Amino acid sequence: MIAALLVVAIALPQAAPQQPPRDPRLTAPAAVDPASPAGQVQLAKQQEDRGAYAEAEATLLKARAASPSNKNVVLALSAFYNRQGDFPKTIAALEDAAQLEPNNPEGYQLVATYYWEKAYKDQRVLPAEQYTYITQGIAATDRALDLKPDYVEAMTYKNLLLRMRANLESDPVVKQQLMAEADALRNKAIELNKTRAAISSGNRAVMVGPMPPPPPPPPPPGYEGMAPVRVGGNIKAPTKTRDVRPIYPAEAQAAGVTGVVIIEATIDPAGRVSDAKVLRSIPILDQAAVEAVRQWEFTPTLLNGAPVPVIMTVTVNFTLQ
């Protein structure tokens, strides 16, 4: 009898431990479907990171064929071509992305930005090619301005492109006309920014007494005498468009020296580093850090619609692999 009771007791299933109630606010992150456009973009980036560039391009082209109206896929394809240094394919993809939203001026302005970058910063471009890129960039800004006449960024870049085109002109009359058009655009952009700032201030508080005199307009792009402004407050840090990693000195590697070098970088109106000073030093690494930072490039910093030089602090990290 006792043995039978033991058998029954052993055979009875044990009750599962009580789980605490799940917080409905906590949800597991959704996995990305590898067959979705976002999943294929991620896969292409992984392929690119390991050096399988042909596979990455094929994956992006497949994603584009499957979702031809997906703007994110087209922009990912243009970014891939840009990293590969294929400018014609980059522009073609950007044009396609702009056509997916034909009433959005930002797509055409992005095309203009790439043309300006190529014409201004690529020292390998021949004058004839540079002239073509400038002309096409101006046409892109015109398309953006047709859709949004008060588009300050498009005015700013058209102003820059017109000045570059003027510098390539041999006819003094045409050159003067182009510079006058550029000046008019710059001044209009400045006035629009002032008006918007005044409206914004009026919405926040009622001003008492006479309006203070407006600040003087910034000098035209390329003005060498303007003192750089420090990043902070209303002056946003520019975005790095070209990154160059430092060359790790062999003697530092052999000695196992690691750390962070802090540098104060002066960036000119075109976005190039014109000066670099070490603030926090690791003597054996300083020169390599400065040489790398001097090759970095950034988006132009705009103040009242015109590019200005800025000062910002950057860091260069040396770690042993």
C-alpha positions as CSV (number, residue, x, y, z in Angstrom):
1,M,0.0,0.0,0.0
2,I,2.8,2.4,0.9
3,A,4.6,1.5,-2.3
4,A,1.5,2.2,-4.4
5,L,1.1,5.6,-2.8
6,L,4.8,6.4,-3.6
7,V,4.4,5.5,-7.2
8,V,1.3,7.8,-7.5
9,A,3.1,10.6,-5.8
10,I,6.0,10.4,-8.1
11,A,3.8,10.3,-11.2
12,L,2.0,13.4,-10.4
13,P,3.2,16.4,-12.4
14,Q,4.7,19.3,-10.6
15,A,3.1,22.7,-10.8
16,A,5.0,25.2,-13.0
17,P,6.6,28.1,-11.1
18,Q,4.4,31.2,-11.1
19,Q,5.7,33.8,-13.5
20,P,5.4,37.5,-12.6
21,P,2.9,39.4,-14.8
22,R,4.5,40.9,-18.0
23,D,4.6,44.7,-18.1
24,P,2.6,45.5,-21.3
25,R,4.9,48.5,-21.9
26,L,7.9,46.2,-22.5
27,T,8.0,44.7,-25.9
28,A,10.8,42.7,-27.5
29,P,12.5,44.5,-30.4
30,A,11.1,43.4,-33.8
31,A,13.6,41.5,-35.9
32,V,14.3,42.9,-39.3
33,D,13.0,40.7,-42.1
34,P,16.0,39.8,-44.3
35,A,13.8,39.8,-47.4
36,S,12.4,43.3,-46.6
37,P,14.1,46.4,-48.2
38,A,15.5,47.4,-44.8
39,G,16.9,43.9,-44.3
40,Q,18.5,43.9,-47.7
41,V,20.1,47.3,-47.1
42,Q,21.5,46.0,-43.8
43,L,22.8,42.9,-45.6
44,A,24.5,45.0,-48.3
45,K,26.2,47.1,-45.6
46,Q,27.6,44.0,-44.0
47,Q,28.8,42.7,-47.4
48,E,30.5,46.1,-48.0
49,D,32.1,46.1,-44.6
50,R,33.8,42.8,-45.3
51,G,35.0,43.9,-48.7
52,A,32.4,42.1,-50.9
53,Y,31.6,45.2,-52.9
54,A,30.1,43.3,-56.0
55,E,27.8,41.4,-53.7
56,A,26.8,44.5,-51.9
57,E,25.9,46.3,-55.1
58,A,24.0,43.3,-56.3
59,T,22.0,43.1,-53.1
60,L,21.1,46.8,-53.3
61,L,20.1,46.5,-57.0
62,K,17.9,43.5,-56.2
63,A,16.3,45.5,-53.4
64,R,15.7,48.4,-55.7
65,A,14.2,46.2,-58.4
66,A,11.8,44.6,-55.8
67,S,10.8,48.0,-54.4
68,P,11.5,50.7,-57.1
69,S,9.5,53.3,-55.2
70,N,11.4,52.9,-51.9
71,K,13.4,56.1,-51.5
72,N,15.5,54.7,-48.6
73,V,16.8,51.9,-50.9
74,V,17.7,54.3,-53.6
75,L,19.5,56.6,-51.2
76,A,21.4,53.6,-49.7
77,L,22.5,52.8,-53.3
78,S,23.7,56.3,-53.9
79,A,25.6,56.3,-50.5
80,F,27.2,53.0,-51.5
81,Y,28.4,54.4,-54.9
82,N,29.6,57.6,-53.2
83,R,31.8,55.5,-50.8
84,Q,33.1,53.6,-53.8
85,G,34.1,56.9,-55.5
86,D,31.7,56.3,-58.5
87,F,30.4,59.9,-58.9
88,P,28.2,59.3,-62.1
89,K,26.4,56.4,-60.4
90,T,26.0,58.4,-57.2
91,I,24.4,61.3,-59.0
92,A,22.2,59.0,-61.1
93,A,20.8,57.3,-57.9
94,L,20.3,60.7,-56.2
95,E,18.4,61.9,-59.3
96,D,16.2,58.8,-59.1
97,A,15.5,59.4,-55.4
98,A,14.5,63.0,-56.2
99,Q,12.1,61.8,-58.9
100,L,10.4,59.6,-56.4
101,E,9.2,62.7,-54.6
102,P,9.0,65.3,-57.5
103,N,7.4,67.9,-55.3
104,N,10.0,67.8,-52.6
105,P,12.7,70.4,-53.1
106,E,15.1,68.7,-50.7
107,G,15.9,65.9,-53.2
108,Y,17.0,68.3,-55.9
109,Q,19.0,70.4,-53.3
110,L,20.8,67.2,-52.2
111,V,21.8,66.7,-55.9
112,A,23.1,70.2,-56.0
113,T,25.2,69.7,-52.8
114,Y,27.0,66.7,-54.4
115,Y,27.7,68.7,-57.5
116,W,29.2,71.5,-55.4
117,E,31.3,69.1,-53.4
118,K,32.7,67.5,-56.5
119,A,33.4,70.7,-58.3
120,Y,35.0,72.5,-55.3
121,K,36.8,69.8,-53.5
122,D,38.0,67.2,-56.0
123,Q,41.4,68.5,-57.2
124,R,41.5,65.9,-59.9
125,V,38.6,67.4,-61.8
126,L,39.6,69.1,-65.1
127,P,38.3,72.7,-65.8
128,A,35.9,71.5,-68.4
129,E,34.4,68.8,-66.1
130,Q,34.3,71.4,-63.3
131,Y,32.3,73.7,-65.4
132,T,29.8,71.0,-66.3
133,Y,29.4,70.0,-62.6
134,I,28.9,73.6,-61.7
135,T,26.3,74.1,-64.4
136,Q,24.4,71.0,-63.4
137,G,24.5,72.0,-59.7
138,I,23.0,75.4,-60.6
139,A,20.3,73.6,-62.5
140,A,19.5,71.4,-59.5
141,T,19.2,74.4,-57.2
142,D,16.9,76.0,-59.7
143,R,14.6,73.0,-59.6
144,A,14.6,73.2,-55.8
145,L,13.8,77.0,-55.9
146,D,11.1,76.5,-58.4
147,L,9.3,74.3,-55.8
148,K,10.2,76.5,-52.8
149,P,11.2,80.1,-53.7
150,D,12.3,80.9,-50.2
151,Y,14.5,77.8,-49.8
152,V,17.5,79.4,-48.1
153,E,19.9,76.4,-48.4
154,A,19.3,76.3,-52.1
155,M,20.0,80.0,-52.4
156,T,23.2,79.6,-50.5
157,Y,24.5,76.8,-52.7
158,K,23.4,78.5,-55.9
159,N,25.3,81.6,-54.6
160,L,28.5,79.4,-54.1
161,L,28.1,77.7,-57.5
162,L,27.6,81.0,-59.3
163,R,30.8,82.4,-57.8
164,M,32.7,79.3,-58.9
165,R,31.3,79.6,-62.4
166,A,32.3,83.3,-62.5
167,N,35.8,82.4,-61.6
168,L,35.9,80.1,-64.7
169,E,34.6,82.8,-67.1
170,S,36.9,84.7,-69.3
171,D,34.3,87.3,-70.4
172,P,34.4,90.1,-67.8
173,V,30.8,91.1,-68.5
174,V,29.5,87.6,-67.9
175,K,31.6,87.3,-64.8
176,Q,30.2,90.5,-63.4
177,Q,26.6,89.4,-64.1
178,L,27.2,86.1,-62.4
179,M,28.7,87.7,-59.3
180,A,25.8,90.2,-59.1
181,E,23.4,87.3,-59.2
182,A,25.3,85.5,-56.5
183,D,25.3,88.7,-54.3
184,A,21.6,89.1,-54.7
185,L,20.9,85.5,-53.7
186,R,23.2,85.8,-50.7
187,N,21.6,89.0,-49.5
188,K,18.1,87.6,-50.0
189,A,19.1,84.5,-47.9
190,I,20.4,86.8,-45.2
191,E,17.2,88.8,-45.1
192,L,15.0,85.7,-45.0
193,N,16.9,84.4,-42.1
194,K,16.6,87.8,-40.3
195,T,12.8,87.8,-40.9
196,R,12.4,84.3,-39.6
197,A,14.4,85.0,-36.5
198,A,12.3,88.1,-35.8
199,I,9.1,86.2,-36.2
200,S,10.4,83.4,-34.0
201,S,11.3,86.0,-31.3
202,G,8.0,87.7,-31.6
203,N,6.2,84.4,-31.0
204,R,8.1,83.8,-27.8
205,A,7.8,87.2,-26.2
206,V,6.5,90.7,-26.8
207,M,9.4,93.0,-27.4
208,V,9.3,96.4,-25.7
209,G,11.2,99.4,-27.0
210,P,12.9,99.9,-30.3
211,M,14.4,96.9,-32.2
212,P,18.1,96.6,-31.8
213,P,20.1,97.2,-35.0
214,P,20.6,94.0,-37.0
215,P,24.0,92.4,-37.0
216,P,26.1,93.3,-40.0
217,P,25.9,90.7,-42.7
218,P,28.7,88.2,-42.9
219,P,31.4,88.7,-45.5
220,P,31.0,86.9,-48.8
221,P,32.3,83.3,-49.1
222,G,36.1,83.1,-49.4
223,Y,36.7,86.3,-47.3
224,E,40.0,85.6,-45.7
225,G,39.9,88.2,-42.9
226,M,36.9,86.9,-41.0
227,A,37.7,85.5,-37.6
228,P,36.4,81.9,-37.1
229,V,33.4,81.5,-34.7
230,R,33.4,78.8,-32.1
231,V,30.9,75.9,-32.3
232,G,28.2,76.1,-29.7
233,G,24.8,77.6,-29.1
234,N,23.3,78.6,-32.4
235,I,26.5,77.5,-34.2
236,K,26.0,73.8,-34.9
237,A,28.9,71.5,-35.3
238,P,29.5,70.7,-39.0
239,T,29.1,67.1,-40.2
240,K,32.2,65.3,-41.3
241,T,32.1,64.3,-44.9
242,R,35.6,62.9,-45.3
243,D,37.3,60.9,-42.5
244,V,41.0,59.9,-42.6
245,R,42.3,57.6,-40.0
246,P,45.7,58.4,-38.4
247,I,48.8,56.3,-39.2
248,Y,49.7,54.6,-36.0
249,P,53.5,55.2,-35.4
250,A,55.4,52.0,-35.3
251,E,57.3,53.0,-32.3
252,A,54.1,53.8,-30.4
253,Q,52.7,50.4,-31.3
254,A,55.8,48.6,-30.2
255,A,55.7,50.5,-26.9
256,G,52.0,49.8,-26.5
257,V,51.1,53.5,-26.3
258,T,47.4,54.2,-26.6
259,G,45.1,57.1,-25.8
260,V,43.1,60.0,-27.0
261,V,44.7,63.2,-28.6
262,I,42.4,66.2,-28.4
263,I,42.7,68.8,-31.1
264,E,41.3,72.2,-31.7
265,A,40.5,72.3,-35.4
266,T,39.8,75.5,-37.5
267,I,37.5,74.7,-40.4
268,D,37.3,77.2,-43.3
269,P,34.1,78.2,-45.1
270,A,34.4,75.4,-47.6
271,G,34.6,72.8,-44.8
272,R,38.3,72.0,-45.0
273,V,40.6,72.0,-41.9
274,S,42.9,75.0,-42.2
275,D,44.6,74.7,-38.8
276,A,44.9,72.1,-36.1
277,K,46.4,72.6,-32.6
278,V,46.9,69.9,-29.9
279,L,45.0,70.6,-26.7
280,R,45.7,67.3,-24.9
281,S,48.9,65.7,-25.9
282,I,50.4,62.2,-26.2
283,P,53.7,63.3,-27.6
284,I,54.5,60.2,-29.6
285,L,51.0,60.3,-31.2
286,D,50.5,64.0,-31.7
287,Q,51.9,64.4,-35.2
288,A,50.0,61.4,-36.6
289,A,46.7,62.9,-35.1
290,V,47.3,66.3,-36.5
291,E,48.2,65.0,-40.0
292,A,45.0,62.9,-40.1
293,V,42.7,65.8,-38.9
294,R,44.2,68.2,-41.5
295,Q,42.8,65.8,-44.1
296,W,39.2,65.8,-42.7
297,E,36.5,67.6,-44.5
298,F,33.1,68.9,-43.2
299,T,29.9,70.4,-44.5
300,P,30.1,74.2,-44.6
301,T,28.8,76.0,-41.5
302,L,26.2,78.6,-42.4
303,L,25.6,81.9,-40.5
304,N,22.8,84.1,-41.8
305,G,22.8,82.0,-45.0
306,A,26.6,82.4,-45.8
307,P,29.4,79.9,-45.0
308,V,31.8,81.0,-42.2
309,P,34.9,79.5,-40.6
310,V,34.5,77.8,-37.3
311,I,36.6,76.4,-34.5
312,M,35.7,73.1,-32.9
313,T,37.3,70.4,-30.7
314,V,37.9,66.9,-32.1
315,T,39.4,63.8,-30.7
316,V,41.6,61.1,-32.3
317,N,41.6,57.8,-30.6
318,F,44.6,55.4,-30.8
319,T,43.9,51.8,-29.8
320,L,45.9,48.7,-30.4
321,Q,44.1,45.9,-32.2
